[in-house]
């Protein structure tokens, strides 16, 4: 009876503290996460790990809406409190999705509160959701809890087994995401190794660039690869694509910092980090959803639905990025426009044309680069030169394709002339280079996983 009274006192203290938090953050929403476990001894290794895993997920995907969070250990186990800047009902919907879809979601209670005259808890049934089911027998959880239908040992085993299932699933996910990140690294290196490359950096030439070389590209590729693994893991979830995109943007910023660190301030892969980040997380989201290869493009579009909003207030900015300058001057949407279209040139053209091609890999990659140069509105060319130069590059590439490209003698001769001309005139199709890396990656992914 002494322990029961202490437990009830601990619960009362928690409720009073929740009220104080809501008073501190008026008109905001409070989310409290605690273990959904019977008995008085709620804190143990498995239970504490489950709470931490769930709350790490909340922090990862909802950080932009969280104003404050804290946690502590009590007789109710580890308790997390989050203050959300989202309305009461929508917050509850988000938390129900976690309870229902996360592998450990049924092991926790995620309660959502607001403060009116007193503290008010969001109800599942009020929002049209069914009542929670017992994780042992699938009956109404409240009835099983009141009747103590299931022996404590059965519930304890359920938690332990589900936690181990999560650990195994997480290990499989990390292994797959590591494999995918290595394929990203290979694609980036293959792009840099492509030759002839029409003014791009290659193993035999710095191309049209005075500030970078092949080895800088290799160092950059190796430095940024671990971040692609993080992005891949972030995509392997039930969370909606737009929210995943917010997560990978933050990872992408860290990735850019690392790139600049190893290149001493030279931009080797900034555009590619963005493109590949969207591509790799759409891939792993699609794997989680068990979709077919073609569905990756649909997820890309969903992920970046509002990407062109980046240009909304561009006229009010004092300092513009390269992409923003081109948007203001030429209306170019650049890589944002490419992902907004779901990288359509790759999915609808390049992959269909080259997935069963018999060309050796090096020659195939050169040919893909020519295809891209013929069609892509490459903002790098426009930024370094002007719109007429871009049109000339597109015409050159179309002429080269008609000649047979790398597969014919005349094509190879014309390629050599173009290579010399582009290097001499500092012309470099950097946007096409990024799309070449994406093409190489997706061709590899389709052959290995689909």
ROFI-150088 format. One line per field, with one value per residue: x, y, z of N, C-alpha, C in turn; residue number from 1. Coordinates in steps of 0.02 Angstrom, whole numbers. Each point is the difference from the previous one (the first is absolute). Layout:
<recs>
nu	[X,...]
nv	[Y,...]
nw	[Z,...]
cau	[X,...]
cav	[Y,...]
caw	[Z,...]
cu	[X,...]
cv	[Y,...]
cw	[Z,...]
seq	[NUM,...]
</recs>
This chain:
<recs>
nu	[42,57,20,-61,1,61,-24,-54,43,40,-55,-20,62,-5,-63,20,50,-42,-39,54,14,-63,6,57,-35,-32,-57,46,28,-19,56,-29,61,-35,29,-25,15,-24,-29,36,31,-7,51,19,51,-41,-37,56,25,-57,-4,64,-13,-58,29,49,-48,-32,57,12,-62,-2,65,-23,-41,57,-33,-16,50,-21,42,-30,28,-55,-45,-20,64,36,-4,-27,15,-45,22,-58,24,-40,-55,-42,-49,35,18,-63,-19,48,-18,-62,23,34,-51,-31,49,25,52,22,-41,-16,66,-23,-11,-27,-2,-53,26,-52,8,-58,-58,7,40,3,-20,38,-60,22,-48,16,60,-40,49,11,-30,50,33,-18,64,-36,-62,19,-18,-54,51,-48,-38,48,13,-65,-10,57,-24,56,32,30,15,-63,-19,36,-19,-61,13,27,-49,-44,31,8,-64,-9,38,-29,-60,19,26,-55,-35,40,-4,-65,-8,40,-32,-56,25,22,-60,-20,44,-17,-64,15,35,-50,-40,39,-8,-57,20,-6,10,25,59,-26,9,58,15,-13,-49,20,-4,-58,25,13,-57,-3,11,20,58,-12,-22,54,39,-30,4,60,10,-36,31,31,-4,19,41,16,6,35,30,8,13,30,-60,-49,45,-41,5,-49,-19,7,-28,-39,-2,-7,-40,-17,-8,-34,-23,-5,-29,-33,-9,-13,-39,-23,-7,-17,-41,3,-66,21,-46,10,-42,-4,-5,52,24,-26,21,59,-1,-30,47,49,-27,-13,61,28,-33,17,60,-6,-25,56,20,-24,46,-50,-19,65,-16,-53,42,44,-51,-22,63,-2,-59,30,41,-45,-26,57,-35,-46,47,17,-49,-15,37,47,10,11,-23,44,-33,1,63,9,-32,31,57,-4,-25,66,-31,46,40,-24,4,62,8,-22,35,26,49,-48,50,14,-57,-16,63,42,-39,-53,42,23,-57,-13,37,29,-1,67,10,64,-8,-34,44,47,-30,-8,63,12,-37,31,59,-28,-20,47,-43,63,-20,43,-19,-62,11,37,-52,-43,-61,28,44,-51,-31,60,6,-63,13,56,-34,-50,45,30,-60,-14,60,-38,20,13,-54,10,38,-49,-39,47,8,-67,-2,55,-31,-57,34,38,-54,-31,56,12,-66,27,-22,-45,-25,9,-56,24,57,-36,-34,61,23,-55,12,65,-16,-48,42,46,-39,-21,62,11,-48,-6]
nv	[-61,-4,-52,-26,20,-25,-53,0,10,-47,-34,16,-12,-54,-11,15,-40,-44,14,-6,-54,-18,16,-34,-45,57,-30,-36,-53,-37,-32,-51,-26,-56,-46,-41,-1,-59,6,-6,-53,63,15,-23,-39,-51,12,12,-55,-31,29,-14,-60,-5,24,-40,-43,15,-1,-57,-22,21,3,12,-46,-25,34,-56,-33,-49,-33,-47,-29,-37,-7,46,-2,-5,65,8,64,11,61,-11,29,-51,9,2,7,43,26,-7,24,45,8,1,36,31,6,15,40,30,-39,52,24,-65,8,54,44,27,38,30,58,34,64,-15,-16,-60,-48,0,-63,-7,-12,-62,-22,54,-23,-50,-6,-63,-26,11,-46,-51,7,-30,25,63,-12,33,42,46,-44,-17,66,18,-49,32,0,32,-57,26,-65,-8,52,-21,-61,25,39,-51,-40,48,11,-66,-3,53,-26,-58,31,34,-56,-31,48,0,-66,2,45,-39,-53,33,20,-62,-17,43,-23,-61,20,30,-54,-39,46,6,-65,28,-28,42,59,25,8,-59,-2,-28,-64,22,35,62,-13,30,-38,57,-11,-50,-61,-53,11,63,-22,-38,48,40,-45,-15,65,6,-57,8,60,-31,-33,56,28,-53,1,66,-27,-43,26,-1,43,51,-3,45,-38,-54,38,21,-65,-21,53,-17,-64,24,42,-51,-33,55,8,-65,7,58,-39,-54,43,21,-9,-53,22,-61,-3,66,10,-41,32,55,-8,-21,52,38,-19,2,55,23,-23,20,58,-5,-15,49,36,-33,59,7,-14,-4,-28,-13,7,-37,-38,4,-7,-50,-22,23,-16,25,-36,19,-14,-34,8,-13,5,-26,39,-28,-47,13,-62,-12,-62,-43,-49,39,14,-64,-12,48,-19,-68,0,-15,-58,-15,-22,56,29,-25,12,62,-11,-16,44,30,41,-14,8,52,18,23,-14,22,50,1,-19,-9,54,-16,66,-2,-9,5,-36,-43,11,-4,-53,-20,18,-27,-53,5,8,-47,-18,-4,38,-7,13,-51,-23,13,-26,-49,-4,-28,23,44,2,2,43,28,-7,18,48,14,-8,36,42,-2,4,47,18,-18,61,-31,-23,61,-10,20,-38,-46,10,3,-54,-20,20,-29,-53,7,7,-48,-35,15,-11,-45,-43,-4,-58,40,30,-9,23,42,15,3,29,39,8,7,39,32,1,15,45,18,-6,31,45,9]
nw	[0,35,-40,10,63,2,-31,38,50,-27,-10,63,19,-38,21,62,-14,-26,51,39,-36,3,63,-3,-35,12,-11,33,-31,52,-13,31,3,12,37,-44,65,17,58,55,-26,-22,39,-59,-17,-10,55,33,-30,13,60,9,-26,33,54,-15,-15,57,32,-32,1,63,-9,-61,25,23,47,31,28,40,40,34,51,2,47,-44,15,-56,14,-60,3,-49,-13,-31,-54,14,-34,49,-45,-37,58,22,-59,8,64,-21,-51,48,41,-56,-20,53,-12,35,-46,-1,8,-32,48,-54,54,-24,22,20,10,29,30,-28,18,-67,0,-55,-26,-5,38,36,-19,18,46,-15,52,40,-36,37,17,47,12,-12,62,25,-8,5,-35,-43,-2,-2,-44,-19,-63,-13,14,52,9,-19,37,51,-16,-3,52,32,-21,14,57,9,-16,40,47,-12,1,53,22,-21,29,53,-2,-13,48,33,-22,13,58,3,-21,46,45,-20,2,57,18,-20,27,54,-8,-16,-57,-51,29,-56,27,16,66,-17,-4,-62,27,17,-65,8,47,31,34,-44,27,-33,30,-13,-60,-3,25,-42,-50,23,3,-55,-16,60,-26,-56,40,32,-60,-20,58,-9,-60,39,-15,46,22,-9,-67,4,51,-38,-48,49,14,-64,1,62,-18,-52,46,43,-50,-15,65,1,-53,24,53,-35,-32,64,2,-34,-42,24,52,7,-65,-4,53,-27,-62,21,41,-45,-44,43,26,-61,-15,57,-10,-63,22,45,-50,-19,-26,-62,-45,-43,57,-9,-64,15,36,-50,-41,39,-2,-62,23,53,-38,-46,60,-12,-56,46,45,-58,-19,58,-29,46,22,-65,1,-28,30,55,-14,-17,56,33,-27,5,63,6,4,-47,50,25,-59,-2,65,-11,-56,59,-17,-34,-16,64,33,-38,5,45,52,-32,-15,63,27,-65,5,-58,3,-4,64,-16,-55,37,49,-46,-25,64,11,-59,18,58,-29,-37,61,45,34,-17,62,6,-59,16,60,-27,-43,-41,-15,-42,50,43,-40,-2,67,5,-43,33,57,-26,-24,59,27,-45,20,52,19,56,-29,-26,-55,-41,38,3,-66,-9,39,-33,-55,19,18,-53,-37,35,-1,-63,-7,42,-46,49,-21,53,-23,-62,26,37,-54,-25,55,-2,-65,11,52,-34,-51,44,28,-61,-18,58,0,-66]
cau	[-42,47,25,-56,-9,56,-11,-54,28,42,-45,-29,54,9,-55,12,56,-26,-38,49,29,-49,-4,61,-6,-72,-27,39,-23,47,2,35,13,19,-4,-66,24,-36,39,31,70,-6,64,52,39,-40,-49,34,23,-59,-18,52,-6,-59,9,50,-38,-38,47,28,-47,-43,41,-18,-61,10,27,35,-10,39,-16,23,-21,-45,-29,-36,50,26,-52,20,-49,15,-46,-7,-32,-51,-63,-16,-27,49,53,-25,1,70,21,-36,36,60,-23,-26,44,68,2,-5,-50,-51,30,2,-58,17,-59,1,-39,-2,-25,-57,-7,43,37,-45,35,-31,-28,1,-68,-27,28,-20,43,-24,35,60,-11,49,52,3,-59,-35,-62,7,56,-23,-34,52,39,-40,-11,65,-14,60,52,55,55,-18,11,72,29,-21,42,69,2,-11,61,51,-21,21,74,16,-24,44,64,-10,-7,66,40,-25,15,73,10,-25,47,59,-18,2,71,23,-28,34,67,-7,-12,63,47,-24,41,1,-52,-22,14,-5,59,7,66,54,-3,-41,-53,-6,5,66,1,-14,26,-30,11,-45,-66,2,-1,-67,-47,8,-19,-73,-37,-36,-62,-51,-28,-48,-60,-34,-35,-56,-54,-27,-48,-70,-13,-16,59,17,34,66,40,25,55,61,28,47,58,35,40,60,38,33,55,54,28,42,58,52,20,25,-45,-20,-65,5,-59,-58,-61,-10,-22,-72,-33,8,-37,-71,-6,14,-53,-59,12,-9,-71,-34,16,-41,-70,-2,-24,42,52,-30,-31,50,-11,-58,20,41,-46,-33,49,20,-60,4,70,8,-12,65,8,-55,23,69,11,10,64,57,52,-32,40,5,-65,-48,16,-23,-73,-20,22,-21,-57,23,-13,58,-9,-66,-48,12,-31,-73,-26,15,58,-35,44,34,-48,-38,43,66,-3,-32,45,65,2,18,49,58,63,40,-23,30,-30,-70,-3,13,-59,-53,18,-18,-73,-20,21,-44,-69,-6,12,54,10,71,24,-27,31,70,2,-64,-50,22,50,-37,-32,52,18,-55,5,60,-15,-48,39,42,-43,-16,60,11,34,63,1,23,63,-15,-23,57,40,-36,5,66,-1,-41,38,49,-36,-31,54,28,-48,-23,-70,-6,-71,-1,-65,-4,43,-39,-52,34,10,-65,-17,42,-25,-66,9,29,-53,-51,27,16,-56,-66]
cav	[61,57,10,24,70,37,0,47,67,16,16,65,48,6,40,69,27,11,63,55,8,31,70,32,6,6,-12,-52,-68,-41,-72,-38,-69,-44,-71,-31,-62,-9,-10,58,4,13,18,-51,15,-4,54,64,3,11,71,40,-10,36,72,19,6,63,56,0,19,56,49,69,19,-9,60,-19,-69,-21,-67,-16,-66,2,-66,-19,-15,60,43,55,52,42,55,4,58,-25,0,-58,-59,-26,-33,-66,-43,-19,-47,-63,-32,-31,-58,-53,-21,-17,-69,2,49,-26,-7,65,44,69,40,69,42,73,30,45,16,-50,-37,-40,-52,-17,-67,-35,-11,66,18,-50,-59,-53,-6,-42,-71,-35,-27,-73,-35,43,27,68,0,23,-55,-48,31,0,-69,-34,-62,-37,-4,48,-31,0,68,11,-35,37,59,-21,-28,53,41,-36,4,66,0,-38,38,58,-24,-14,65,32,-37,18,70,4,-24,52,56,-19,7,72,18,-26,42,65,-10,-17,63,36,-40,-2,37,73,28,65,55,-21,-31,-71,-24,22,72,42,28,73,23,16,-4,-68,-54,-66,-25,38,-31,-63,15,26,-56,-43,38,11,-63,-19,39,-32,-55,31,17,-62,-24,46,-14,-67,15,11,72,26,24,71,6,-29,50,47,-32,-7,66,14,-43,27,58,-27,-31,55,25,-49,7,60,-11,-41,31,67,52,-9,-35,-57,-43,29,-17,-73,-18,11,-47,-69,-7,-11,-63,-58,-8,-24,-71,-39,5,-47,-67,-10,-9,-58,22,-18,49,61,40,46,66,30,21,61,57,14,25,70,34,73,19,64,53,30,61,46,65,9,71,37,-20,41,-43,-55,-56,-5,-22,54,51,-24,2,70,26,-41,-43,-69,-31,-41,-66,-2,-17,-69,-47,14,-43,-70,-22,-35,-18,-62,-56,-10,-3,-31,-69,-42,-6,-29,-55,-62,18,-45,37,-5,49,66,28,14,61,56,8,30,70,35,3,52,65,18,15,33,72,-2,67,12,30,68,41,13,36,32,-44,-24,-53,-62,-24,-29,-65,-46,-15,-43,-68,-30,-18,-58,-59,-20,-30,-64,9,-34,-65,7,35,71,24,7,57,61,5,28,72,34,-1,54,65,14,15,65,53,-7,-23,-61,-18,-28,-28,-65,-46,-23,-46,-61,-40,-27,-51,-59,-29,-31,-59,-51,-18,-39,-67,-38,-4,-3]
caw	[0,2,-68,-41,17,-30,-72,-13,12,-58,-55,14,-11,-73,-27,20,-40,-68,2,3,-67,-43,21,-23,-73,-12,-68,-34,13,38,-14,52,-20,55,-18,7,32,64,61,32,-20,-71,-29,-8,-59,-61,-1,-8,-69,-42,5,-34,-72,-24,7,-51,-63,3,-7,-68,-53,18,35,-18,36,73,32,62,23,58,23,67,23,58,13,-61,-51,-33,-26,-45,-15,-58,-15,-72,-29,-46,36,44,-34,-48,39,19,-59,-11,51,-13,-55,28,40,-43,-56,21,23,73,18,46,66,35,1,-20,16,-26,46,-5,62,-3,71,31,-52,-42,-38,-65,-2,-64,-26,-18,-66,-49,1,45,65,-4,13,41,-43,7,-26,-48,27,25,48,65,34,21,53,62,23,5,-36,-20,51,-8,-36,-72,-23,2,-58,-61,-6,-16,-68,-48,0,-39,-70,-23,-6,-61,-58,-6,-26,-71,-33,-3,-49,-67,-12,-11,-69,-45,4,-39,-70,-13,-6,-64,-54,1,-26,-71,-36,-4,-41,-69,-48,0,44,-27,45,70,29,-13,23,-44,-12,44,-41,-1,70,26,73,23,-41,10,68,43,-6,37,71,15,-3,59,60,5,-3,62,8,-41,40,47,-38,-18,61,13,-47,13,52,-19,1,-66,-36,11,65,-10,-36,50,36,-41,-12,55,-11,-58,21,32,-53,-36,42,-5,-67,-2,44,-33,-63,17,-24,-71,-9,-45,-2,36,-36,2,67,0,-46,23,63,-17,-36,43,51,-36,-11,61,17,-45,25,60,-22,-45,-65,-58,-16,-29,53,29,-29,33,67,-9,-11,63,49,-14,-23,10,-7,-35,49,15,-40,12,26,-24,-15,62,29,-17,-29,-35,-23,-73,-26,7,-51,-65,1,-9,-65,-57,16,8,65,15,28,33,-52,-21,48,-1,-54,16,-40,-53,-55,17,4,-61,-60,8,25,-51,-58,15,49,-33,-51,-2,1,61,50,-12,-60,17,39,-46,-42,42,8,-62,0,48,-26,-56,21,65,7,49,28,10,-62,-3,52,-18,-64,-16,-30,-66,8,16,-61,-43,29,-17,-71,-8,25,-46,-60,18,4,-69,-29,33,64,12,-36,-70,-9,-8,64,45,-23,19,73,17,-17,51,63,-3,-3,65,48,-18,13,69,1,41,13,67,16,-33,37,58,-25,-21,61,19,-49,15,62,-8,-42,45,47,-33,-16,60,48,-31]
cu	[43,24,-55,-12,55,-10,-55,22,43,-42,-30,51,11,-55,8,56,-23,-40,48,33,-48,-11,61,-2,-74,-18,42,-27,54,-8,41,5,22,-12,-70,9,-33,48,32,73,4,66,48,34,-43,-49,31,25,-58,-20,50,-6,-58,11,55,-34,-40,46,28,-48,-42,38,-21,-62,7,34,43,-11,45,-21,29,-25,-43,-25,-42,48,28,-58,31,-58,25,-52,0,-34,-45,-66,-14,-20,50,59,-20,2,71,21,-36,36,63,-19,-21,51,71,0,-7,-57,-51,26,0,-69,25,-62,10,-48,-2,-30,-57,-11,41,36,-47,42,-36,-22,4,-70,-32,24,-15,44,-30,40,60,-17,56,53,7,-58,-41,-69,12,52,-22,-32,52,40,-38,-7,65,-4,63,52,57,56,-12,14,74,35,-18,45,71,5,-9,62,55,-18,20,75,21,-20,45,68,-5,-6,67,45,-19,19,75,17,-20,48,65,-13,-3,72,29,-25,36,70,-2,-14,65,50,-20,45,-11,-60,-17,8,-9,66,-1,68,58,1,-41,-57,1,12,72,7,-12,32,-33,7,-41,-70,-2,-4,-70,-51,3,-23,-76,-40,-36,-66,-56,-29,-51,-66,-40,-39,-60,-60,-36,-51,-71,-16,-9,62,20,38,70,47,29,59,63,29,50,62,42,43,64,46,39,59,60,34,47,62,55,24,28,-40,-23,-64,8,-67,-62,-66,-16,-24,-76,-36,2,-37,-74,-9,8,-54,-66,6,-15,-71,-40,13,-41,-72,-9,-29,45,47,-30,-30,50,-11,-60,18,43,-46,-36,47,14,-60,7,70,8,-20,65,10,-51,23,69,15,13,69,56,54,-34,50,4,-68,-52,13,-26,-77,-24,15,-32,-62,18,-16,54,-17,-67,-54,6,-32,-75,-33,15,58,-24,46,36,-48,-34,44,64,-5,-30,47,62,-1,18,50,62,67,40,-17,28,-33,-74,-6,13,-63,-58,14,-20,-76,-25,17,-46,-68,-5,13,51,16,74,30,-23,34,72,5,-66,-46,20,52,-34,-32,51,22,-53,3,60,-16,-49,35,42,-41,-19,58,15,38,66,7,26,65,-11,-23,58,44,-33,2,66,2,-41,37,50,-33,-28,52,28,-46,-34,-74,-3,-73,-6,-66,-10,44,-36,-53,30,12,-65,-21,38,-26,-65,3,27,-53,-52,25,9,-61,-68,0]
cv	[63,17,26,74,44,7,51,72,22,19,69,56,11,44,73,32,13,65,59,11,35,74,39,11,4,-9,-49,-68,-39,-73,-33,-73,-40,-72,-27,-70,-6,-3,65,9,9,14,-60,13,2,58,69,9,15,73,44,-6,39,76,27,9,65,60,5,31,61,57,72,24,-5,61,-17,-74,-13,-70,-12,-71,7,-71,-24,-19,65,38,53,49,42,55,10,65,-22,-3,-69,-62,-29,-33,-70,-48,-25,-54,-68,-38,-35,-62,-58,-28,-17,-69,-3,46,-23,-7,65,32,70,42,72,43,73,26,47,25,-50,-36,-48,-47,-14,-72,-29,-2,66,22,-53,-60,-54,0,-47,-72,-28,-31,-76,-33,40,22,72,1,20,-56,-50,28,-3,-70,-37,-70,-43,0,49,-29,1,70,16,-32,36,60,-20,-25,55,46,-34,-1,68,2,-36,38,60,-21,-15,66,34,-34,18,72,12,-23,53,59,-15,4,74,22,-24,43,67,-7,-17,63,39,-35,-2,44,-28,28,73,57,-16,-29,-75,-24,27,76,34,33,75,32,11,-14,-71,-50,-66,-23,39,-30,-67,13,25,-57,-43,36,5,-65,-18,38,-29,-61,27,17,-62,-27,44,-13,-65,4,5,74,26,32,73,9,-31,51,52,-28,-1,67,18,-43,27,60,-23,-30,53,27,-47,5,60,-7,-37,32,70,55,-6,-40,-56,-35,30,-18,-74,-23,8,-52,-72,-11,-14,-69,-60,-9,-21,-74,-40,5,-49,-72,-16,-14,-59,18,-25,58,66,46,48,70,35,26,62,61,18,33,74,41,76,28,68,58,34,66,54,70,18,73,42,-14,48,-40,-62,-56,1,-17,56,55,-21,0,71,24,-37,-41,-72,-26,-51,-69,-5,-19,-72,-50,11,-43,-74,-29,-38,-21,-66,-59,-15,-10,-41,-73,-47,-13,-42,-59,-67,12,-44,36,-15,59,70,34,17,66,62,14,30,74,41,9,56,69,24,27,45,75,10,70,15,34,72,45,18,41,36,-50,-23,-55,-66,-28,-31,-68,-52,-20,-46,-72,-36,-22,-62,-64,-25,-35,-69,4,-37,-64,5,39,75,32,13,59,66,11,31,75,39,4,58,68,19,17,69,57,-5,-18,-67,-12,-34,-30,-68,-51,-29,-51,-64,-46,-32,-56,-65,-36,-37,-61,-59,-25,-45,-70,-44,-13,-9,-46]
cw	[0,-70,-46,13,-30,-75,-18,11,-58,-60,9,-12,-75,-30,18,-41,-72,-3,1,-68,-48,19,-25,-76,-18,-74,-40,21,35,-21,55,-21,61,-20,14,30,69,60,24,-21,-76,-35,0,-66,-63,-4,-11,-72,-48,1,-38,-76,-28,2,-46,-68,-2,-10,-70,-50,16,35,-15,36,76,28,60,13,60,19,70,18,62,13,-59,-56,-28,-32,-45,-7,-59,-4,-76,-20,-58,39,31,-40,-50,34,20,-59,-15,49,-7,-56,25,41,-44,-50,20,31,77,24,50,71,40,-1,-19,9,-21,41,-23,66,-15,71,42,-57,-36,-42,-65,0,-70,-31,-21,-69,-53,-4,46,65,-8,19,44,-45,6,-37,-50,23,22,56,70,40,27,59,67,29,13,-31,-10,55,-16,-43,-76,-29,-2,-60,-65,-11,-21,-72,-52,-5,-41,-74,-29,-11,-65,-63,-12,-29,-75,-40,-9,-51,-71,-17,-10,-71,-51,0,-39,-75,-20,-11,-67,-57,-4,-30,-75,-42,-9,-45,-74,-45,-70,38,-16,50,73,24,-14,23,-42,-10,54,-38,-1,68,21,74,27,-48,20,72,51,-2,38,75,22,2,62,63,7,1,65,9,-43,35,50,-36,-18,60,15,-45,14,56,-29,-4,-72,-33,14,66,-3,-32,49,38,-42,-20,55,-6,-58,17,34,-52,-40,40,-4,-68,-3,43,-36,-65,11,-35,-72,-3,-51,-9,32,-34,4,69,5,-42,27,66,-11,-31,47,53,-32,-14,63,27,-42,21,62,-18,-46,-68,-56,-17,-24,53,33,-26,32,69,-3,-7,64,50,-10,-26,2,-13,-34,44,20,-37,16,20,-25,-14,62,31,-22,-36,-30,-14,-76,-31,3,-51,-68,-4,-13,-71,-58,12,7,69,19,28,38,-50,-23,49,4,-54,11,-40,-62,-57,14,-1,-67,-61,12,21,-53,-58,15,49,-31,-56,5,1,64,46,-13,-59,12,37,-42,-41,39,10,-61,-4,46,-25,-56,24,62,-5,55,25,12,-62,-4,50,-19,-64,-12,-34,-71,3,16,-63,-48,25,-17,-74,-15,19,-46,-65,13,4,-70,-34,31,65,3,-40,-71,-2,-6,65,48,-21,20,75,20,-14,52,66,1,2,68,53,-13,19,69,5,37,18,68,21,-31,35,60,-22,-27,60,24,-47,13,62,-10,-45,42,48,-33,-16,62,44,-32,-61]
seq	[1,2,3,4,5,6,7,8,9,10,11,12,13,14,15,16,17,18,19,20,21,22,23,24,25,26,27,28,29,30,31,32,33,34,35,36,37,38,39,40,41,42,43,44,45,46,47,48,49,50,51,52,53,54,55,56,57,58,59,60,61,62,63,64,65,66,67,68,69,70,71,72,73,74,75,76,77,78,79,80,81,82,83,84,85,86,87,88,89,90,91,92,93,94,95,96,97,98,99,100,101,102,103,104,105,106,107,108,109,110,111,112,113,114,115,116,117,118,119,120,121,122,123,124,125,126,127,128,129,130,131,132,133,134,135,136,137,138,139,140,141,142,143,144,145,146,147,148,149,150,151,152,153,154,155,156,157,158,159,160,161,162,163,164,165,166,167,168,169,170,171,172,173,174,175,176,177,178,179,180,181,182,183,184,185,186,187,188,189,190,191,192,193,194,195,196,197,198,199,200,201,202,203,204,205,206,207,208,209,210,211,212,213,214,215,216,217,218,219,220,221,222,223,224,225,226,227,228,229,230,231,232,233,234,235,236,237,238,239,240,241,242,243,244,245,246,247,248,249,250,251,252,253,254,255,256,257,258,259,260,261,262,263,264,265,266,267,268,269,270,271,272,273,274,275,276,277,278,279,280,281,282,283,284,285,286,287,288,289,290,291,292,293,294,295,296,297,298,299,300,301,302,303,304,305,306,307,308,309,310,311,312,313,314,315,316,317,318,319,320,321,322,323,324,325,326,327,328,329,330,331,332,333,334,335,336,337,338,339,340,341,342,343,344,345,346,347,348,349,350,351,352,353,354,355,356,357,358,359,360,361,362,363,364,365,366,367,368,369,370,371,372,373,374,375,376,377,378,379,380,381,382,383,384,385,386,387,388,389,390,391,392,393,394,395,396,397,398,399,400,401,402,403,404,405,406,407,408,409,410,411,412,413,414,415,416,417,418,419,420,421,422,423,424,425,426,427,428,429,430,431,432,433,434,435,436,437,438,439,440,441,442,443,444,445,446,447,448,449,450]
</recs>
